[in-house]
């Protein structure tokens, strides 16, 4: 089962996931409460749409904008609507 680990803490895990551009996307309900804080940061992908970001926190460590999601993806990316992916500062095990 894929797991996302930050600072030695599992912050997301799920048997359900999507893989897009070599990133594992976890369903929002797999995000462990208390480890994610929304930020105002956004980026735009030409085929996925606007990404919204979260900072992640575990055991006193914080990584700004280390996770992202697409709340309203473009049609070709609907399979990741509401799913969350991570930058490499978060270890994703498959």
FENMO-V648096 format. One record per residue. N is the residue number from 0. SS is DSSP state (H for helix, E for strand, C for the rest). OMEGA is omega as a letter, one per 20 degrees, with the letter a starting at -180 (* if undefined). Layout:
n=N ss=SS omega=OMEGA
n=N ss=SS omega=OMEGA
This chain:
n=0 ss=C omega=r
n=1 ss=E omega=r
n=2 ss=E omega=r
n=3 ss=E omega=a
n=4 ss=E omega=r
n=5 ss=E omega=r
n=6 ss=C omega=r
n=7 ss=C omega=a
n=8 ss=E omega=r
n=9 ss=E omega=a
n=10 ss=E omega=r
n=11 ss=E omega=r
n=12 ss=E omega=a
n=13 ss=E omega=r
n=14 ss=C omega=r
n=15 ss=C omega=r
n=16 ss=E omega=r
n=17 ss=E omega=r
n=18 ss=E omega=r
n=19 ss=E omega=r
n=20 ss=C omega=r
n=21 ss=C omega=r
n=22 ss=E omega=r
n=23 ss=E omega=r
n=24 ss=E omega=a
n=25 ss=E omega=r
n=26 ss=E omega=a
n=27 ss=H omega=a
n=28 ss=H omega=r
n=29 ss=H omega=a
n=30 ss=E omega=a
n=31 ss=C omega=a
n=32 ss=C omega=r
n=33 ss=C omega=a
n=34 ss=C omega=a
n=35 ss=E omega=r
n=36 ss=E omega=a
n=37 ss=E omega=r
n=38 ss=E omega=r
n=39 ss=E omega=a
n=40 ss=E omega=r
n=41 ss=E omega=r
n=42 ss=E omega=a
n=43 ss=E omega=r
n=44 ss=E omega=a
n=45 ss=C omega=a
n=46 ss=C omega=r
n=47 ss=C omega=a
n=48 ss=E omega=a
n=49 ss=E omega=r
n=50 ss=E omega=r
n=51 ss=E omega=a
n=52 ss=E omega=r
n=53 ss=E omega=r
n=54 ss=E omega=r
n=55 ss=E omega=a
n=56 ss=E omega=r
n=57 ss=E omega=r
n=58 ss=C omega=r
n=59 ss=C omega=r
n=60 ss=E omega=a
n=61 ss=E omega=r
n=62 ss=E omega=a
n=63 ss=E omega=r
n=64 ss=E omega=a
n=65 ss=E omega=r
n=66 ss=E omega=r
n=67 ss=E omega=r
n=68 ss=E omega=r
n=69 ss=E omega=a
n=70 ss=C omega=a
n=71 ss=C omega=a
n=72 ss=C omega=r
n=73 ss=C omega=a
n=74 ss=H omega=a
n=75 ss=H omega=a
n=76 ss=H omega=a
n=77 ss=H omega=r
n=78 ss=H omega=r
n=79 ss=H omega=r
n=80 ss=E omega=r
n=81 ss=C omega=r
n=82 ss=E omega=a
n=83 ss=E omega=r
n=84 ss=E omega=a
n=85 ss=E omega=r
n=86 ss=C omega=a
n=87 ss=C omega=r
n=88 ss=C omega=r
n=89 ss=C omega=r
n=90 ss=E omega=r
n=91 ss=E omega=r
n=92 ss=E omega=a
n=93 ss=C omega=*
